[in-house]
């Protein structure tokens, strides 16, 4: 066959088996460990390890010689979007590690708490957590940093513990959803083919109303208390986060943005006299190491996605979603957006990992958005938002598990008090129904 002759995409449900194997191992392991009472049950088997049997299954199900079976996988691993994503992950990890090492996280938390008025403790915890998560690009890191403060506020003011910790988790999900260096943002924008800046500006139109409503509700639930202040005085260490945010919003290439942030943070640390090039080099590498798991997973999922695409799995899944959503007619934008939201939500429900869910469903979401004429900025936002919603309410998610272990209360109690995530779900569903905000699809 002439290699340039166009081939009609095949539709084969059997090609979806590798992804099902990955989800079954990941979710099944989590259920087993949860029944055993293991802490962080859904994180006992690392996602890249769970992907290995799926890789073997994909190769076995493919046709041709061993070389013919492996080649599509390697093409998927070497895809330009996957390679770019991995580079961004590595640099984001390095930036986070360096800024944390020079005291940027402590300074950010301290500044937020110093500005926290006594009558606004709950909304203050929510807003501080949101700012820290936006700066750090990690909801887990934010919960680890702010949840102990929330516990102290609850104990000293009498405000219900679950409310305080729920405000922190909600703020962490709010900031992580908007952060330029969050792995979910990186995954969503790369799989949908849009710029981080454009996705951020679009996301704000949905996230800000939810955040404002949450702030009002938390204000009504606050019962006063004493002001909380931080101990750190070097508030200028917040500048690297502001620099990265500003450059990203200005539309600068994300790799340039992160490199600039790393260099700026290193120089700041050296100006204090307690940081050196050698220490910075070690911190940068530790930052790389912190991203190895998600980088490996991205490579493995990229290969699996390519094999499922060439094997007809993605075509079958897209056709099935189209058939269920369009009812025999043309796929409408509303139905396409609903399909994207449902797919990523179900995947996140089973994997308890919003980045995994985005990577696993991003290809199908892009096909649905193309057919339904949905702007990539909108599809990227919906992927990120709905994965954030599910991750923020499932009691077996890492964020709520961590918060529960710090506060010594049931994850179920916290899940019921993460007001922001529940409100964001209502806002996002209304956005799909009404088509708000109006936006034209970019060519």
MIFIDO-875825 format. One record per residue: residue number from 1; chain; x, y, z of N, C-alpha, C in turn. Coordinates in steps of 0.05 Angstrom, whole numbers. Example, Ala and Ser with C-alpha at 12.3 -4.5 7.8 and 13.67 -1.06 7.14 Angstrom:
2
R  pos  unit  n_east  n_north  n_up  ca_east  ca_north  ca_up  c_east  c_north  c_up
R  1  A  264  -114  156  246  -90  156  264  -66  156
R  2  A  257  -45  142  273  -21  143  258  1  157
***
This chain:
443
R  pos  unit  n_east  n_north  n_up  ca_east  ca_north  ca_up  c_east  c_north  c_up
R  1  A  17  -24  0  0  0  0  18  25  0
R  2  A  10  45  -16  24  70  -17  22  84  10
R  3  A  44  90  24  42  102  51  27  129  51
R  4  A  25  142  28  12  168  27  -18  165  21
R  5  A  -27  141  16  -56  137  10  -71  140  36
R  6  A  -91  158  37  -106  162  62  -122  137  70
R  7  A  -120  130  95  -133  106  105  -157  115  123
R  8  A  -180  103  119  -203  109  135  -198  99  163
R  9  A  -203  115  184  -198  106  211  -216  82  218
R  10  A  -204  62  230  -219  38  239  -231  43  266
R  11  A  -252  29  272  -265  31  298  -265  3  311
R  12  A  -250  0  332  -247  -26  344  -246  -24  375
R  13  A  -268  -33  388  -269  -30  418  -247  -46  432
R  14  A  -237  -67  419  -216  -83  432  -191  -67  438
R  15  A  -187  -45  423  -163  -29  427  -165  -12  453
R  16  A  -189  -12  465  -192  3  490  -184  -14  514
R  17  A  -179  -40  510  -172  -58  532  -148  -48  548
R  18  A  -126  -39  535  -103  -30  551  -110  -8  571
R  19  A  -126  12  563  -134  33  581  -151  22  604
R  20  A  -169  3  597  -186  -10  618  -168  -25  638
R  21  A  -147  -38  628  -129  -52  646  -115  -33  665
R  22  A  -106  -11  654  -93  9  671  -112  19  693
R  23  A  -136  27  685  -156  37  705  -163  15  725
R  24  A  -166  -10  716  -174  -32  734  -152  -37  755
R  25  A  -127  -36  746  -105  -41  765  -103  -18  785
R  26  A  -104  7  775  -102  30  791  -125  32  811
R  27  A  -149  30  801  -173  32  818  -176  8  836
R  28  A  -171  -16  825  -174  -41  840  -155  -41  864
R  29  A  -130  -32  859  -111  -31  881  -120  -12  902
R  30  A  -131  11  894  -141  30  913  -163  19  931
R  31  A  -182  5  918  -204  -7  933  -194  -28  953
R  32  A  -176  -44  943  -164  -65  961  -151  -53  985
R  33  A  -134  -33  981  -119  -21  1003  -138  -6  1021
R  34  A  -159  6  1010  -178  20  1026  -193  1  1045
R  35  A  -200  -23  1034  -213  -43  1051  -194  -54  1072
R  36  A  -168  -52  1067  -148  -61  1087  -142  -39  1108
R  37  A  -154  -15  1103  -149  7  1121  -123  21  1117
R  38  A  -111  17  1094  -85  30  1088  -89  60  1083
R  39  A  -71  76  1095  -72  105  1090  -64  111  1062
R  40  A  -77  131  1050  -73  138  1022  -75  113  1004
R  41  A  -97  99  1007  -101  73  994  -98  75  963
R  42  A  -108  96  951  -107  98  922  -80  107  911
R  43  A  -60  109  929  -33  118  920  -12  98  927
R  44  A  -20  73  932  -1  52  940  14  41  915
R  45  A  0  40  893  13  32  868  16  57  850
R  46  A  40  63  843  46  87  827  34  83  799
R  47  A  23  105  788  9  104  762  27  93  740
R  48  A  52  101  738  69  90  716  72  60  717
R  49  A  73  49  742  75  20  745  49  7  736
R  50  A  27  19  743  1  8  734  -2  9  704
R  51  A  13  27  691  12  29  662  28  7  647
R  52  A  46  -6  662  63  -26  649  47  -50  637
R  53  A  29  -62  653  13  -84  641  -4  -74  618
R  54  A  -13  -49  619  -29  -38  597  -11  -36  572
R  55  A  14  -29  575  33  -28  553  36  -55  540
R  56  A  40  -76  557  43  -103  546  18  -111  531
R  57  A  -5  -106  542  -30  -113  529  -33  -99  502
R  58  A  -25  -74  501  -28  -59  476  -10  -71  454
R  59  A  14  -79  462  32  -92  442  21  -119  433
R  60  A  10  -134  452  -1  -161  445  -25  -158  427
R  61  A  -41  -138  431  -66  -135  415  -60  -123  387
R  62  A  -37  -111  384  -30  -99  358  -24  -121  337
R  63  A  -24  -113  312  -19  -133  291  9  -128  278
R  64  A  20  -149  265  45  -147  252  68  -158  268
R  65  A  92  -152  259  116  -161  273  120  -146  298
R  66  A  139  -155  314  145  -141  340  152  -112  335
R  67  A  168  -107  314  176  -80  307  152  -63  300
R  68  A  134  -75  284  110  -60  275  91  -54  299
R  69  A  92  -72  319  74  -67  342  86  -46  361
R  70  A  112  -45  363  125  -27  382  127  1  371
R  71  A  131  3  344  136  29  332  114  50  338
R  72  A  88  43  336  68  64  343  71  74  371
R  73  A  78  56  390  81  64  417  104  84  420
R  74  A  126  79  406  149  97  408  142  124  394
R  75  A  126  123  373  118  148  360  101  165  380
R  76  A  84  151  395  68  165  415  85  178  437
R  77  A  105  163  446  123  173  467  138  197  457
R  78  A  145  197  431  161  219  420  145  241  408
R  79  A  119  241  412  102  262  402  110  289  413
R  80  A  109  310  396  119  336  404  104  347  428
R  81  A  78  342  430  62  351  453  71  337  478
R  82  A  76  311  477  85  296  500  113  306  509
R  83  A  130  310  490  157  320  496  157  347  509
R  84  A  140  365  498  137  392  509  126  391  538
R  85  A  106  374  541  93  370  567  114  361  588
R  86  A  130  342  580  151  332  599  171  354  606
R  87  A  179  370  587  198  392  593  185  412  612
R  88  A  160  418  608  146  437  625  144  425  654
R  89  A  137  400  656  136  387  682  162  389  697
R  90  A  184  383  683  211  384  696  218  412  705
R  91  A  213  432  688  220  460  696  201  470  718
R  92  A  176  461  717  157  469  738  166  458  765
R  93  A  175  433  765  185  420  789  210  435  800
R  94  A  228  442  782  252  456  790  245  484  802
R  95  A  227  498  789  219  524  799  207  522  827
R  96  A  189  503  830  176  499  856  196  492  878
R  97  A  216  475  871  236  467  891  254  490  899
R  98  A  263  506  880  281  528  885  267  550  902
R  99  A  243  557  894  228  578  908  222  569  937
R  100  A  216  543  940  211  532  967  237  533  984
R  101  A  259  526  971  285  525  986  294  553  995
R  102  A  288  574  980  297  600  989  277  613  1008
R  103  A  255  599  1014  235  610  1033  211  623  1020
R  104  A  207  619  994  185  632  980  158  622  990
R  105  A  155  596  996  130  586  1005  123  597  1032
R  106  A  142  597  1051  137  607  1077  130  637  1076
R  107  A  144  652  1059  138  680  1056  110  685  1045
R  108  A  102  669  1026  75  672  1014  54  666  1034
R  109  A  57  644  1049  37  637  1069  36  658  1091
R  110  A  60  667  1100  61  687  1121  48  713  1113
R  111  A  54  722  1088  42  747  1079  12  745  1078
R  112  A  2  723  1068  -27  719  1067  -40  720  1094
R  113  A  -28  706  1113  -39  705  1140  -37  732  1155
R  114  A  -16  747  1149  -12  773  1162  -34  792  1153
R  115  A  -44  789  1128  -64  806  1117  -92  797  1124
R  116  A  -95  775  1140  -120  762  1145  -135  776  1168
R  117  A  -157  790  1162  -172  804  1184  -186  783  1201
R  118  A  -189  789  1227  -202  770  1245  -230  762  1238
R  119  A  -248  780  1229  -275  771  1222  -277  755  1197
R  120  A  -255  752  1182  -256  739  1156  -238  714  1156
R  121  A  -238  699  1177  -220  676  1180  -225  655  1158
R  122  A  -250  646  1155  -256  625  1136  -251  634  1107
R  123  A  -263  657  1099  -257  666  1072  -227  672  1068
R  124  A  -214  681  1090  -185  687  1088  -169  662  1083
R  125  A  -176  640  1097  -163  615  1093  -166  606  1064
R  126  A  -190  609  1053  -196  602  1026  -179  618  1006
R  127  A  -178  644  1010  -164  662  991  -134  658  993
R  128  A  -123  655  1018  -95  650  1021  -87  623  1008
R  129  A  -103  603  1012  -98  577  999  -98  579  969
R  130  A  -118  595  959  -119  599  930  -95  612  919
R  131  A  -85  633  933  -61  647  923  -37  629  924
R  132  A  -34  615  946  -10  597  949  -11  575  928
R  133  A  -34  563  923  -36  542  902  -31  553  874
R  134  A  -40  577  869  -34  589  843  -4  594  840
R  135  A  9  602  861  38  607  860  54  582  859
R  136  A  46  561  875  61  537  876  55  517  854
R  137  A  30  518  844  22  500  823  15  472  833
R  138  A  10  470  859  4  444  871  -17  447  893
R  139  A  -39  432  891  -59  433  912  -49  417  936
R  140  A  -34  395  932  -24  379  954  -5  395  971
R  141  A  14  410  958  33  426  973  19  448  989
R  142  A  -3  459  978  -18  479  991  -32  468  1016
R  143  A  -45  445  1013  -58  433  1036  -38  427  1058
R  144  A  -15  417  1050  6  410  1070  15  436  1085
R  145  A  16  458  1071  26  483  1083  5  497  1099
R  146  A  -20  497  1091  -41  514  1103  -59  499  1122
R  147  A  -62  473  1118  -81  457  1135  -73  458  1165
R  148  A  -47  457  1172  -40  459  1200  -49  486  1212
R  149  A  -47  507  1196  -56  534  1205  -86  533  1210
R  150  A  -101  520  1191  -130  518  1194  -137  503  1220
R  151  A  -122  483  1226  -127  467  1250  -124  485  1275
R  152  A  -103  501  1275  -98  519  1298  -120  540  1300
R  153  A  -129  551  1278  -151  571  1278  -176  558  1289
R  154  A  -182  534  1281  -206  520  1291  -205  516  1321
R  155  A  -181  508  1330  -178  502  1359  -179  527  1376
R  156  A  -170  550  1365  -169  575  1381  -195  591  1378
R  157  A  -211  587  1358  -235  603  1354  -261  588  1358
R  158  A  -260  562  1357  -284  546  1360  -299  542  1334
R  159  A  -288  552  1312  -300  547  1286  -297  517  1280
R  160  A  -318  505  1269  -318  476  1263  -293  468  1247
R  161  A  -279  447  1255  -255  438  1242  -259  432  1213
R  162  A  -280  418  1206  -285  411  1178  -289  436  1161
R  163  A  -301  457  1172  -304  482  1156  -277  495  1150
R  164  A  -260  496  1170  -234  508  1166  -217  492  1145
R  165  A  -216  466  1149  -201  449  1131  -213  448  1103
R  166  A  -240  448  1102  -254  448  1076  -248  474  1060
R  167  A  -246  496  1075  -239  522  1062  -211  520  1049
R  168  A  -192  507  1063  -165  504  1053  -165  487  1028
R  169  A  -179  464  1029  -180  446  1006  -193  460  982
R  170  A  -214  474  987  -227  489  965  -209  510  953
R  171  A  -195  525  970  -176  545  960  -154  532  944
R  172  A  -144  509  954  -123  495  940  -131  486  912
R  173  A  -156  476  909  -166  468  883  -171  492  865
R  174  A  -180  514  877  -184  539  862  -158  548  850
R  175  A  -137  550  866  -111  560  856  -98  541  837
R  176  A  -99  515  843  -87  495  826  -99  495  799
R  177  A  -125  499  798  -140  500  772  -131  523  755
R  178  A  -122  545  767  -114  569  752  -84  572  748
R  179  A  -68  557  763  -39  560  762  -27  554  735
R  180  A  -8  570  727  6  566  702  26  542  704
R  181  A  34  535  728  54  513  730  41  488  741
R  182  A  15  487  743  1  463  752  2  441  731
R  183  A  6  416  739  7  395  719  -19  391  704
R  184  A  -42  397  718  -67  395  704  -70  416  682
R  185  A  -61  440  688  -62  461  668  -45  454  644
R  186  A  -21  444  650  -2  436  628  -15  414  611
R  187  A  -26  394  624  -37  371  610  -62  380  593
R  188  A  -79  396  605  -103  405  591  -97  422  567
R  189  A  -79  441  570  -73  458  547  -58  444  525
R  190  A  -40  425  532  -25  411  512  -42  391  496
R  191  A  -60  378  510  -78  359  497  -98  372  479
R  192  A  -106  397  486  -126  411  470  -115  431  450
R  193  A  -89  436  452  -76  453  433  -82  482  436
R  194  A  -81  492  461  -86  521  465  -64  531  484
R  195  A  -62  558  485  -41  570  502  -51  571  531
R  196  A  -32  570  549  -38  571  578  -52  597  585
R  197  A  -42  619  573  -53  645  579  -82  646  571
R  198  A  -89  636  548  -117  637  538  -135  620  556
R  199  A  -124  596  564  -140  579  581  -145  592  608
R  200  A  -125  606  619  -127  619  644  -149  641  643
R  201  A  -148  657  623  -167  679  620  -195  669  617
R  202  A  -198  646  603  -224  635  600  -233  622  626
R  203  A  -215  608  639  -222  595  664  -232  614  686
R  204  A  -219  638  686  -227  658  705  -256  665  704
R  205  A  -268  664  681  -296  671  677  -315  652  692
R  206  A  -306  628  696  -322  608  711  -313  606  740
R  207  A  -286  606  744  -276  602  771  -281  626  789
R  208  A  -279  651  779  -282  674  796  -310  677  808
R  209  A  -332  673  791  -358  674  804  -362  653  826
R  210  A  -351  628  821  -353  608  842  -337  616  866
R  211  A  -314  628  863  -297  637  885  -311  659  901
R  212  A  -324  678  887  -338  700  900  -361  690  917
R  213  A  -377  671  905  -399  660  920  -389  645  945
R  214  A  -367  630  941  -355  615  963  -346  634  985
R  215  A  -334  656  978  -324  675  997  -347  686  1014
R  216  A  -369  692  1001  -393  703  1015  -404  682  1034
R  217  A  -406  657  1025  -417  636  1042  -398  631  1066
R  218  A  -372  631  1062  -353  627  1084  -354  650  1103
R  219  A  -358  674  1093  -360  698  1110  -384  695  1129
R  220  A  -406  685  1118  -430  681  1134  -426  660  1155
R  221  A  -409  640  1149  -404  618  1167  -383  624  1188
R  222  A  -367  646  1184  -346  653  1203  -358  663  1229
R  223  A  -343  657  1250  -353  665  1277  -333  683  1292
R  224  A  -315  697  1277  -296  714  1289  -271  700  1299
R  225  A  -255  714  1314  -230  702  1323  -208  723  1324
R  226  A  -185  714  1333  -162  732  1334  -147  732  1308
R  227  A  -135  755  1301  -119  756  1277  -96  736  1278
R  228  A  -88  725  1255  -66  706  1254  -43  719  1238
R  229  A  -20  718  1249  3  731  1235  25  710  1231
R  230  A  41  715  1210  63  697  1204  89  708  1216
R  231  A  110  691  1215  136  699  1227  156  708  1206
R  232  A  151  703  1181  171  709  1160  169  739  1153
R  233  A  192  752  1151  192  781  1144  200  786  1116
R  234  A  213  766  1102  223  771  1075  201  767  1055
R  235  A  181  785  1055  158  782  1038  165  786  1008
R  236  A  189  797  1003  197  801  976  203  774  962
R  237  A  205  753  978  209  726  966  184  716  951
R  238  A  162  731  953  138  725  937  142  732  908
R  239  A  161  750  902  165  761  875  168  740  853
R  240  A  182  717  857  185  698  836  158  687  826
R  241  A  139  683  844  112  674  837  98  695  820
R  242  A  100  720  829  87  742  814  100  745  787
R  243  A  126  741  785  140  744  759  130  722  740
R  244  A  128  697  749  119  676  732  91  680  723
R  245  A  73  689  741  46  694  734  44  717  714
R  246  A  59  738  719  58  761  701  68  754  673
R  247  A  90  740  671  101  733  645  82  714  630
R  248  A  70  695  644  52  676  632  27  691  621
R  249  A  16  709  637  -7  724  628  0  741  604
R  250  A  25  750  602  34  767  580  37  751  554
R  251  A  35  725  556  36  708  532  64  698  525
R  252  A  83  700  544  110  690  539  110  660  538
R  253  A  126  647  522  129  618  521  133  607  549
R  254  A  118  585  555  119  575  582  146  565  591
R  255  A  162  554  572  189  545  578  207  569  586
R  256  A  203  591  572  218  616  578  209  627  605
R  257  A  183  625  610  172  635  636  184  620  659
R  258  A  184  593  657  194  577  680  224  580  683
R  259  A  240  582  661  268  586  663  274  613  676
R  260  A  259  633  669  262  659  681  257  658  711
R  261  A  236  644  719  229  641  747  251  627  762
R  262  A  263  606  751  284  591  764  309  609  768
R  263  A  316  624  747  340  642  749  335  664  769
R  264  A  311  676  769  304  698  787  304  688  816
R  265  A  293  665  821  292  654  848  321  648  858
R  266  A  337  637  840  365  631  848  380  656  855
R  267  A  377  677  839  390  702  845  380  714  872
R  268  A  354  712  877  343  722  902  356  707  926
R  269  A  358  680  923  370  665  945  399  672  949
R  270  A  413  677  928  441  684  930  445  712  943
R  271  A  426  730  939  427  757  951  425  756  981
R  272  A  411  735  991  408  732  1020  434  722  1034
R  273  A  452  711  1017  478  702  1028  477  673  1037
R  274  A  453  660  1036  451  633  1046  446  613  1024
R  275  A  450  622  999  444  604  976  468  606  957
R  276  A  474  585  943  496  585  924  488  570  899
R  277  A  505  572  879  500  559  853  499  529  857
R  278  A  517  518  874  517  489  879  492  479  892
R  279  A  483  494  912  458  487  926  434  489  906
R  280  A  434  510  890  413  514  870  412  490  851
R  281  A  436  481  842  437  459  823  425  434  836
R  282  A  431  429  861  420  406  875  389  409  877
R  283  A  380  433  884  351  437  886  337  434  859
R  284  A  349  443  838  337  441  812  334  411  805
R  285  A  355  395  811  353  367  804  332  353  822
R  286  A  330  361  847  309  350  864  282  357  853
R  287  A  280  381  842  255  389  829  248  371  805
R  288  A  269  364  790  266  345  768  256  318  778
R  289  A  268  309  800  261  283  811  232  283  821
R  290  A  222  305  831  195  306  841  175  303  818
R  291  A  183  307  793  165  305  770  169  280  754
R  292  A  187  262  763  193  238  748  168  221  744
R  293  A  152  218  765  128  201  763  109  211  742
R  294  A  102  237  743  83  248  724  95  249  696
R  295  A  121  253  694  134  253  668  133  225  655
R  296  A  140  205  671  139  177  661  110  170  653
R  297  A  91  178  670  63  172  663  55  185  637
R  298  A  64  210  633  58  224  608  69  209  584
R  299  A  94  200  586  106  184  565  90  159  559
R  300  A  84  144  581  70  119  577  42  123  566
R  301  A  27  143  576  1  149  566  2  158  537
R  302  A  23  174  530  26  182  503  29  159  484
R  303  A  45  139  492  48  115  476  23  99  474
R  304  A  9  95  497  -16  80  497  -37  94  480
R  305  A  -39  120  482  -58  136  467  -53  132  437
R  306  A  -28  133  428  -22  129  400  -30  101  390
R  307  A  -24  81  407  -31  54  399  -62  50  398
R  308  A  -76  62  418  -105  60  418  -117  75  394
R  309  A  -104  97  386  -113  112  363  -110  96  337
R  310  A  -86  85  333  -81  69  309  -95  43  309
R  311  A  -101  32  333  -116  7  335  -146  11  332
R  312  A  -156  36  331  -184  41  328  -199  45  354
R  313  A  -186  45  377  -199  49  402  -210  77  406
R  314  A  -194  97  399  -203  124  403  -226  131  384
R  315  A  -225  120  360  -247  124  341  -273  112  351
R  316  A  -270  87  363  -294  74  374  -305  90  397
R  317  A  -288  99  415  -297  114  438  -310  141  430
R  318  A  -298  154  410  -309  179  400  -336  174  387
R  319  A  -337  153  370  -363  147  356  -384  140  376
R  320  A  -377  125  397  -397  117  418  -407  142  433
R  321  A  -388  159  440  -396  184  454  -414  201  436
R  322  A  -406  203  411  -422  219  391  -450  207  388
R  323  A  -451  181  386  -477  168  383  -496  172  407
R  324  A  -484  170  430  -500  174  455  -509  203  459
R  325  A  -491  221  451  -496  249  456  -512  264  434
R  326  A  -509  255  409  -521  269  387  -548  259  380
R  327  A  -555  234  389  -580  222  382  -585  220  352
R  328  A  -564  213  338  -567  208  309  -562  233  292
R  329  A  -562  257  304  -558  281  288  -530  292  291
R  330  A  -525  317  283  -499  329  286  -494  334  316
R  331  A  -469  330  324  -462  334  352  -462  364  358
R  332  A  -479  372  376  -481  401  384  -458  408  403
R  333  A  -453  433  405  -431  442  423  -439  435  452
R  334  A  -464  438  459  -473  432  486  -469  402  493
R  335  A  -476  385  474  -473  356  478  -443  349  479
R  336  A  -427  362  461  -399  356  462  -386  364  488
R  337  A  -393  387  498  -382  396  524  -391  378  547
R  338  A  -416  369  546  -426  350  566  -410  324  565
R  339  A  -404  315  540  -389  290  537  -361  293  548
R  340  A  -348  316  543  -321  320  554  -322  320  585
R  341  A  -341  334  596  -344  335  625  -348  307  637
R  342  A  -366  292  625  -373  265  635  -349  246  633
R  343  A  -335  247  610  -312  229  606  -290  233  627
R  344  A  -282  259  630  -260  264  649  -269  260  678
R  345  A  -294  264  684  -304  260  711  -304  231  718
R  346  A  -313  214  700  -314  185  705  -285  174  708
R  347  A  -267  183  691  -240  174  692  -227  183  719
R  348  A  -232  208  727  -221  218  752  -233  203  776
R  349  A  -258  196  774  -271  181  796  -257  155  801
R  350  A  -248  142  780  -236  115  782  -205  117  788
R  351  A  -192  137  778  -163  139  782  -155  156  805
R  352  A  -173  173  815  -168  192  837  -143  209  832
R  353  A  -139  216  806  -116  232  798  -125  249  775
R  354  A  -127  276  779  -138  293  758  -119  295  734
R  355  A  -93  294  738  -75  295  715  -78  269  698
R  356  A  -79  246  711  -83  221  696  -109  222  680
R  357  A  -130  232  693  -156  234  679  -155  251  654
R  358  A  -140  274  656  -138  292  633  -122  279  611
R  359  A  -99  267  618  -83  254  598  -97  231  584
R  360  A  -113  216  599  -127  193  588  -150  200  570
R  361  A  -163  223  575  -187  230  560  -182  254  541
R  362  A  -158  266  542  -152  290  526  -156  286  496
R  363  A  -147  263  486  -149  259  457  -178  257  447
R  364  A  -194  242  462  -223  240  455  -236  268  458
R  365  A  -229  282  479  -241  309  483  -234  327  460
R  366  A  -210  325  450  -202  342  427  -218  335  402
R  367  A  -223  309  398  -239  301  375  -268  311  377
R  368  A  -279  308  401  -307  317  406  -309  347  402
R  369  A  -289  362  413  -290  391  410  -287  400  382
R  370  A  -271  386  366  -268  393  338  -294  388  322
R  371  A  -307  366  327  -331  360  313  -354  378  321
R  372  A  -355  385  347  -377  401  357  -371  431  355
R  373  A  -348  438  343  -340  466  340  -337  480  367
R  374  A  -324  467  385  -318  478  412  -290  490  412
R  375  A  -287  514  421  -261  527  422  -242  511  440
R  376  A  -217  507  432  -198  492  449  -195  504  477
R  377  A  -197  530  479  -195  543  506  -218  533  524
R  378  A  -241  529  512  -264  520  528  -261  491  535
R  379  A  -253  474  516  -250  446  522  -228  441  542
R  380  A  -206  456  540  -184  454  560  -194  462  588
R  381  A  -210  483  589  -220  492  615  -239  471  627
R  382  A  -257  460  610  -276  440  620  -261  415  630
R  383  A  -241  407  616  -225  384  625  -213  389  652
R  384  A  -200  412  655  -187  419  681  -208  423  703
R  385  A  -229  437  697  -249  444  717  -263  419  728
R  386  A  -272  401  710  -287  378  719  -269  357  733
R  387  A  -244  355  724  -225  338  738  -220  349  766
R  388  A  -219  376  768  -215  389  794  -239  385  812
R  389  A  -263  386  800  -287  382  816  -288  354  829
R  390  A  -283  334  812  -284  306  823  -261  302  843
R  391  A  -237  311  836  -214  308  854  -219  321  881
R  392  A  -234  343  881  -238  359  905  -261  348  923
R  393  A  -276  328  915  -298  318  931  -296  289  938
R  394  A  -280  273  923  -279  245  929  -262  240  954
R  395  A  -273  226  973  -260  222  999  -234  206  996
R  396  A  -230  192  974  -205  177  970  -184  193  954
R  397  A  -190  218  948  -171  235  934  -148  244  953
R  398  A  -125  248  942  -101  254  959  -105  279  975
R  399  A  -117  300  964  -120  325  978  -137  322  1003
R  400  A  -160  309  1000  -177  306  1024  -166  287  1043
R  401  A  -152  266  1034  -140  247  1052  -118  260  1069
R  402  A  -102  277  1055  -81  292  1070  -93  311  1090
R  403  A  -113  326  1082  -126  345  1100  -138  330  1124
R  404  A  -150  307  1119  -163  291  1140  -142  281  1160
R  405  A  -119  273  1149  -98  262  1167  -86  284  1184
R  406  A  -84  309  1174  -74  331  1189  -93  340  1210
R  407  A  -119  341  1203  -140  351  1221  -150  329  1240
R  408  A  -143  304  1234  -153  281  1250  -184  279  1249
R  409  A  -195  283  1226  -224  279  1222  -229  263  1197
R  410  A  -254  254  1194  -261  236  1172  -260  252  1145
R  411  A  -249  239  1124  -249  252  1097  -277  258  1088
R  412  A  -297  242  1097  -325  248  1089  -335  274  1100
R  413  A  -326  282  1124  -333  307  1136  -322  330  1119
R  414  A  -297  327  1110  -284  348  1094  -298  351  1067
R  415  A  -303  328  1054  -315  328  1027  -341  344  1027
R  416  A  -356  343  1049  -382  357  1050  -378  387  1054
R  417  A  -354  396  1062  -350  425  1068  -332  439  1049
R  418  A  -325  426  1027  -308  439  1006  -327  455  989
R  419  A  -337  477  999  -359  492  986  -351  501  958
R  420  A  -326  509  954  -318  520  928  -323  499  906
R  421  A  -315  475  911  -316  454  890  -345  449  883
R  422  A  -363  447  903  -391  442  897  -403  466  881
R  423  A  -396  490  889  -406  514  875  -395  515  847
R  424  A  -369  508  843  -357  508  817  -371  488  799
R  425  A  -379  465  810  -394  445  794  -420  457  784
R  426  A  -435  471  801  -460  483  793  -455  504  771
R  427  A  -434  521  775  -428  542  755  -420  529  728
R  428  A  -404  508  729  -394  496  704  -417  482  689
R  429  A  -435  469  704  -458  456  691  -476  477  678
R  430  A  -481  499  693  -496  521  681  -483  533  656
R  431  A  -456  534  657  -441  545  634  -446  527  609
R  432  A  -447  501  613  -451  482  591  -480  486  581
R  433  A  -499  488  599  -527  490  591  -533  516  576
R  434  A  -521  538  586  -527  564  575  -507  573  553
R  435  A  -484  559  551  -464  567  532  -448  591  541
R  436  A  -449  598  567  -434  620  577  -406  611  585
R  437  A  -385  627  581  -385  652  567  -383  647  537
R  438  A  -396  665  521  -396  662  492  -368  666  481
R  439  A  -360  648  464  -334  650  452  -333  636  425
R  440  A  -319  648  407  -317  637  380  -293  618  379
R  441  A  -297  596  365  -275  577  363  -253  588  345
R  442  A  -228  586  355  -205  595  340  -200  577  317
R  443  A  -192  588  294  -186  571  271  -158  559  274
***
